[in-house]
Amino acid sequence: MNAMTKTKGVKTLPLNTILDGDCIEMMNSLPEESVDLIFADPPYNLQLKGELHRPDNSRVDAVDDHWDQFASFAAYDQFTREWLAAARRVLKPNGAIWVIGSYHNIFRVGAALQDAGYWILNDVVWRKSNPMPNFRGKRFTNAHETMIWASKSEAAKYTFNYEALKALNEGIQMRSDWVLPICNGGERLKDANGDKAHPTQKPMSLLHRVLVGSTNPGDVVLDPFFGTGTTGAVAKMLGRDWIGIEREAAYREVATRRIADIRAFDRSALEVTRAKRAEPRIPFGQLVERGMLRPGEMLVSPSGKVAKVRADGTLVGDDVKGSIHQVGAHLEGAPSCNGWTYWHFRKDGKHVPIDVLRQQIRAEMAARPH
């Protein structure tokens, strides 16, 4: 695929490109601190012994590929430590990583993450709404996989679009158990023989939720185990730049065709609901400075309490003076108060929340060219 590049020091970043090679070597060749998010779907080290069969004696198409086979737990742990170190090197200081796995490997990966200095934020259970049955009846049906979300360090200011995920979940805050179907039907990619192109292809719905929740448009997303390119497909659709690393030629070929067919959303569709705390801070005094409210003007609360605006952006009542929040809390006998929604001013014969004026300033700031 054609590479778009961003300069980072003397190196360039191969954006929207699938790199051919070993993931550790490829990550170590990338510029340091150049990636916003990593989504990693490493080998699970399933340790399968022999073929699996259904009750009708048909063979289960299990994960028995060479790339999932390791000589021992020690060999797998060494591989995990090495790729996590390479990943940490390319992450920006405020970057984060998602790693998905099954019970075979995720606990070993979690320990390695902490040992490497990552700070675990959440573990998220992907509960499959249509899991493969347990044919032998000797264990529980394996109906979930676990994702670990971690920042590069404890102090990192990682991206978390809380309000966007809440909106995605019909106004209810997103929980750490996600019920989503496995990849099947038309989404399941096939090879020239009509077989599954990749045994562990992840559904686009899973990556959509990950990228909407923990990246912003224009961020760079790296997938060191790219496979058939689900991460790249969703990143392109959502206006994120991506880098894939995949050493298997067959997977690269499928991923290249797949991503070429993806249409990116227009810019207006990429914006997501922002948390209030993510919006620019506007001091109440700025409203006074700009003449949107005048010194001496009276503000009124929904319960009929009144206070006077002062020239320095504070309020004064009968027996109290202070910020819009302090005065409101005092008058209501409450431990705290959101003064922006509590206080109203008179406009066109109606009482209007002073927050309308704050939002007006924010809109003006957003409209300015950057």
C-alpha positions as CSV (number, residue, x, y, z in Angstrom):
1,M,0.0,0.0,0.0
2,N,1.2,3.6,-0.6
3,A,2.8,5.1,2.4
4,M,1.9,8.5,3.8
5,T,4.6,9.8,6.1
6,K,5.0,12.2,9.0
7,T,8.5,13.3,9.9
8,K,9.7,12.4,13.4
9,G,13.3,13.7,13.8
10,V,15.3,12.1,11.0
11,K,13.0,9.2,10.6
12,T,9.6,9.1,8.8
13,L,6.5,7.3,10.0
14,P,5.1,4.9,7.4
15,L,1.4,5.8,7.8
16,N,-1.4,3.6,6.4
17,T,1.0,0.9,5.4
18,I,1.4,-2.8,6.1
19,L,5.0,-3.5,7.0
20,D,6.4,-6.9,6.1
21,G,8.5,-8.5,8.8
22,D,8.9,-9.5,12.4
23,C,6.9,-7.3,14.7
24,I,9.7,-6.6,17.2
25,E,12.2,-5.7,14.4
26,M,9.7,-3.5,12.7
27,M,8.6,-1.7,15.8
28,N,12.3,-1.0,16.7
29,S,12.7,0.5,13.3
30,L,9.9,3.1,13.8
31,P,10.6,6.5,15.3
32,E,10.5,6.6,19.1
33,E,7.4,8.0,20.8
34,S,5.5,8.3,17.5
35,V,2.3,6.2,18.1
36,D,-0.8,7.2,20.0
37,L,-2.4,3.8,20.5
38,I,-1.4,0.2,20.0
39,F,-4.0,-2.6,19.5
40,A,-2.3,-6.0,19.9
41,D,-3.8,-9.4,19.2
42,P,-0.7,-11.6,19.8
43,P,-0.5,-15.3,19.4
44,Y,-2.5,-17.0,22.2
45,N,-0.2,-20.0,22.6
46,L,-3.2,-22.4,22.7
47,Q,-1.0,-25.5,23.2
48,L,-3.4,-27.7,21.2
49,K,-2.5,-31.4,21.1
50,G,-4.1,-33.2,18.2
51,E,-7.2,-32.4,16.2
52,L,-10.5,-31.3,17.7
53,H,-13.7,-33.0,16.5
54,R,-17.5,-32.3,16.8
55,P,-19.9,-35.0,18.0
56,D,-20.6,-35.9,14.4
57,N,-16.8,-36.5,14.0
58,S,-16.3,-33.5,11.7
59,R,-13.1,-31.6,12.3
60,V,-13.0,-28.3,14.1
61,D,-11.1,-25.6,12.3
62,A,-9.0,-24.7,15.3
63,V,-6.0,-22.4,15.7
64,D,-3.1,-24.7,14.9
65,D,-1.0,-22.4,12.7
66,H,2.8,-22.3,13.2
67,W,2.7,-18.7,14.4
68,D,0.7,-19.8,17.5
69,Q,3.2,-22.5,18.5
70,F,5.9,-21.9,21.1
71,A,8.3,-24.5,22.6
72,S,7.5,-23.6,26.2
73,F,5.9,-21.0,28.5
74,A,9.4,-19.6,29.0
75,A,9.7,-19.1,25.3
76,Y,6.3,-17.4,25.1
77,D,7.1,-15.2,28.0
78,Q,10.4,-14.1,26.4
79,F,8.6,-13.2,23.2
80,T,5.9,-11.3,25.1
81,R,8.5,-9.2,27.0
82,E,10.4,-8.4,23.8
83,W,7.4,-7.2,21.8
84,L,6.0,-5.2,24.8
85,A,9.3,-3.4,25.2
86,A,9.4,-2.6,21.5
87,A,5.8,-1.4,21.7
88,R,6.5,0.8,24.8
89,R,9.4,2.4,22.9
90,V,7.2,3.7,20.1
91,L,4.3,4.8,22.3
92,K,4.0,8.5,22.9
93,P,4.2,9.5,26.6
94,N,0.4,9.8,26.8
95,G,-0.2,6.7,24.6
96,A,-2.0,3.6,25.5
97,I,-2.2,-0.1,24.5
98,W,-4.9,-2.7,24.2
99,V,-4.0,-6.4,24.3
100,I,-6.5,-9.1,23.7
101,G,-6.1,-12.7,24.7
102,S,-7.8,-15.9,26.0
103,Y,-7.3,-17.7,29.3
104,H,-4.3,-19.4,27.7
105,N,-2.1,-16.3,27.6
106,I,-3.8,-13.1,29.0
107,F,-2.6,-13.6,32.6
108,R,1.0,-14.0,31.5
109,V,0.6,-10.9,29.3
110,G,-0.9,-8.9,32.1
111,A,2.1,-9.7,34.4
112,A,4.5,-8.8,31.6
113,L,2.7,-5.5,31.0
114,Q,3.1,-4.5,34.7
115,D,6.7,-5.6,34.8
116,A,7.5,-3.5,31.7
117,G,6.1,-0.3,33.4
118,Y,2.7,0.0,31.8
119,W,-0.2,1.1,34.0
120,I,-3.3,-1.1,33.7
121,L,-6.5,1.0,33.4
122,N,-9.1,-1.7,32.9
123,D,-9.6,-5.3,31.9
124,V,-12.5,-5.6,29.5
125,V,-14.4,-8.8,29.0
126,W,-15.6,-9.4,25.4
127,R,-18.6,-11.6,26.0
128,K,-19.4,-13.4,22.7
129,S,-23.1,-13.5,22.0
130,N,-22.6,-16.5,19.7
131,P,-19.6,-18.5,21.0
132,M,-18.5,-21.9,19.6
133,P,-20.0,-24.7,21.7
134,N,-18.0,-26.9,24.0
135,F,-18.3,-30.2,22.1
136,R,-16.8,-32.6,24.7
137,G,-18.9,-31.4,27.6
138,K,-15.9,-31.5,30.0
139,R,-15.5,-27.7,30.5
140,F,-17.6,-24.5,30.5
141,T,-18.3,-23.1,27.0
142,N,-15.5,-20.7,26.4
143,A,-17.7,-17.6,25.7
144,H,-15.4,-14.7,26.3
145,E,-11.9,-13.1,25.7
146,T,-10.2,-10.6,27.8
147,M,-8.7,-7.3,26.8
148,I,-6.3,-5.3,28.9
149,W,-6.2,-1.5,28.5
150,A,-3.1,0.1,29.8
151,S,-1.4,3.5,29.6
152,K,2.3,3.9,29.0
153,S,2.8,5.1,32.6
154,E,0.7,5.9,35.7
155,A,1.1,9.6,35.0
156,A,0.1,9.4,31.3
157,K,-2.8,11.6,30.2
158,Y,-4.4,8.9,28.0
159,T,-7.4,9.5,25.7
160,F,-10.8,8.3,27.1
161,N,-13.9,9.5,25.3
162,Y,-16.3,8.7,28.1
163,E,-19.2,10.6,26.8
164,A,-18.9,9.1,23.3
165,L,-19.0,5.6,24.7
166,K,-21.9,6.5,26.8
167,A,-23.7,7.8,23.8
168,L,-22.8,4.6,21.9
169,N,-24.5,2.8,24.8
170,E,-27.9,4.7,24.6
171,G,-27.0,7.1,27.4
172,I,-25.7,4.6,29.9
173,Q,-22.1,4.6,30.9
174,M,-20.1,1.9,29.2
175,R,-19.3,-1.1,31.3
176,S,-16.2,-3.3,31.2
177,D,-18.2,-6.3,29.8
178,W,-19.0,-6.0,26.1
179,V,-21.5,-8.3,24.5
180,L,-20.7,-8.5,20.8
181,P,-20.9,-11.3,18.3
182,I,-17.9,-13.1,16.9
183,C,-16.9,-12.5,13.4
184,N,-19.1,-14.5,11.0
185,G,-21.3,-14.3,8.0
186,G,-20.4,-11.8,5.4
187,E,-17.7,-10.1,7.6
188,R,-15.7,-13.4,7.8
189,L,-13.0,-13.1,5.2
190,K,-12.4,-16.2,3.0
191,D,-9.3,-17.3,1.1
192,A,-9.3,-18.6,-2.5
193,N,-10.4,-22.0,-1.3
194,G,-13.4,-20.6,0.6
195,D,-11.8,-21.3,3.9
196,K,-11.4,-18.8,6.7
197,A,-8.6,-16.4,5.7
198,H,-7.6,-16.0,9.4
199,P,-8.6,-18.2,12.3
200,T,-8.8,-15.4,14.9
201,Q,-10.3,-12.5,12.8
202,K,-11.8,-10.0,15.2
203,P,-15.2,-8.3,14.5
204,M,-15.2,-4.7,13.3
205,S,-17.6,-3.8,16.1
206,L,-14.9,-4.6,18.7
207,L,-12.3,-2.3,17.1
208,H,-14.9,0.4,16.5
209,R,-15.6,0.6,20.3
210,V,-11.9,0.5,21.1
211,L,-11.0,3.3,18.7
212,V,-14.0,5.5,19.4
213,G,-13.3,5.2,23.1
214,S,-9.5,5.7,23.2
215,T,-8.4,7.7,20.1
216,N,-9.3,10.8,18.3
217,P,-9.4,11.5,14.5
218,G,-5.8,11.9,13.2
219,D,-4.3,9.7,15.9
220,V,-1.8,7.0,14.8
221,V,-2.9,3.5,15.6
222,L,-0.3,0.6,15.4
223,D,-1.2,-3.1,15.2
224,P,1.9,-5.3,15.4
225,F,-0.1,-8.5,14.7
226,F,-2.1,-7.1,11.8
227,G,-3.5,-10.4,10.4
228,T,-6.3,-9.6,7.9
229,G,-6.4,-5.9,8.9
230,T,-9.4,-5.3,11.0
231,T,-7.6,-2.6,12.9
232,G,-6.6,-0.8,9.7
233,A,-10.0,-1.1,8.2
234,V,-11.8,0.5,11.2
235,A,-9.1,3.1,11.6
236,K,-9.5,4.2,8.0
237,M,-13.2,4.3,8.4
238,L,-12.9,6.5,11.5
239,G,-10.3,8.9,10.2
240,R,-7.3,7.5,12.2
241,D,-3.9,6.8,10.6
242,W,-2.7,3.3,11.1
243,I,0.4,1.1,10.7
244,G,0.2,-2.7,10.4
245,I,2.9,-5.2,10.9
246,E,2.4,-8.7,9.4
247,R,5.0,-11.3,8.3
248,E,2.5,-13.7,6.6
249,A,2.2,-12.8,2.9
250,A,-1.3,-14.4,2.6
251,Y,-2.7,-12.2,5.4
252,R,-1.1,-9.0,4.0
253,E,-2.7,-9.7,0.6
254,V,-6.2,-10.1,2.1
255,A,-5.7,-7.0,4.4
256,T,-4.6,-4.9,1.5
257,R,-7.6,-5.7,-0.6
258,R,-9.9,-5.3,2.3
259,I,-8.7,-1.9,3.4
260,A,-8.7,-0.6,-0.2
261,D,-12.5,-1.2,-0.3
262,I,-13.1,0.8,3.0
263,R,-14.6,4.3,2.6
264,A,-13.6,6.8,5.2
265,F,-16.3,8.8,6.9
266,D,-16.5,12.6,6.2
267,R,-15.0,14.8,8.8
268,S,-18.2,15.9,10.4
269,A,-19.2,12.3,11.1
270,L,-16.0,11.6,12.9
271,E,-16.6,14.0,15.8
272,V,-17.8,12.3,19.0
273,T,-19.5,13.6,22.1
274,R,-16.9,15.2,24.4
275,A,-16.8,15.2,28.2
276,K,-17.5,18.6,29.8
277,R,-14.1,18.5,31.4
278,A,-12.5,18.2,28.0
279,E,-13.9,21.5,26.8
280,P,-12.0,24.8,27.1
281,R,-12.2,26.3,30.6
282,I,-13.9,29.7,30.6
283,P,-13.6,31.8,33.8
284,F,-16.8,33.5,34.8
285,G,-14.8,36.8,34.9
286,Q,-14.4,36.6,31.1
287,L,-18.1,37.1,30.7
288,V,-17.8,40.3,32.8
289,E,-14.7,41.5,30.9
290,R,-16.4,41.1,27.6
291,G,-19.5,42.9,28.7
292,M,-21.8,39.9,28.3
293,L,-22.7,40.6,32.0
294,R,-22.3,44.0,33.6
295,P,-21.0,44.8,37.1
296,G,-24.1,45.3,39.3
297,E,-26.3,43.0,37.2
298,M,-28.5,40.7,39.3
299,L,-28.5,37.0,38.8
300,V,-31.3,34.8,40.1
301,S,-31.5,31.1,40.9
302,P,-34.3,28.7,40.1
303,S,-35.4,28.9,43.8
304,G,-35.5,32.7,43.7
305,K,-32.2,33.5,45.4
306,V,-30.4,36.5,44.1
307,A,-26.8,37.8,43.9
308,K,-25.0,40.8,42.3
309,V,-22.2,40.5,39.7
310,R,-19.0,42.3,40.8
311,A,-16.3,43.8,38.5
312,D,-13.8,41.1,39.5
313,G,-16.1,38.2,38.4
314,T,-17.3,37.3,41.9
315,L,-20.8,37.5,43.2
316,V,-22.1,39.1,46.4
317,G,-25.3,38.3,48.2
318,D,-26.9,39.4,51.5
319,D,-24.3,37.7,53.7
320,V,-21.9,36.0,51.3
321,K,-19.4,36.8,48.5
322,G,-17.3,34.5,46.3
323,S,-17.3,32.6,43.1
324,I,-20.5,31.7,41.3
325,H,-20.1,28.2,42.7
326,Q,-19.3,29.2,46.3
327,V,-22.2,31.7,46.6
328,G,-24.7,29.2,45.1
329,A,-23.6,26.5,47.5
330,H,-23.9,28.9,50.5
331,L,-27.3,30.1,49.6
332,E,-28.6,26.5,49.1
333,G,-26.9,25.2,52.2
334,A,-25.2,22.5,49.9
335,P,-21.6,21.2,49.9
336,S,-21.2,22.2,46.3
337,C,-23.0,23.9,43.4
338,N,-22.5,24.2,39.6
339,G,-22.9,27.9,39.3
340,W,-23.1,27.8,35.5
341,T,-26.4,26.0,35.6
342,Y,-27.6,27.4,38.9
343,W,-27.5,31.2,38.1
344,H,-29.7,32.8,35.4
345,F,-29.7,36.3,33.9
346,R,-32.5,38.1,32.3
347,K,-32.7,38.2,28.5
348,D,-35.7,39.2,26.3
349,G,-37.9,39.0,29.3
350,K,-36.8,35.5,30.2
351,H,-34.4,34.0,32.7
352,V,-31.6,32.2,30.8
353,P,-28.7,30.1,32.4
354,I,-25.4,31.9,32.4
355,D,-24.0,28.7,30.8
356,V,-25.5,29.9,27.5
357,L,-22.9,32.7,27.5
358,R,-20.0,30.3,28.3
359,Q,-21.1,28.0,25.4
360,Q,-21.2,31.1,23.1
361,I,-17.5,31.8,23.9
362,R,-16.6,28.1,23.3
363,A,-18.3,28.1,20.0
364,E,-16.4,31.2,18.9
365,M,-13.1,29.5,20.0
366,A,-14.0,26.4,18.0
367,A,-14.7,28.4,14.9
368,R,-11.3,30.1,14.9
369,P,-8.8,28.7,12.4
370,H,-6.0,26.7,14.1
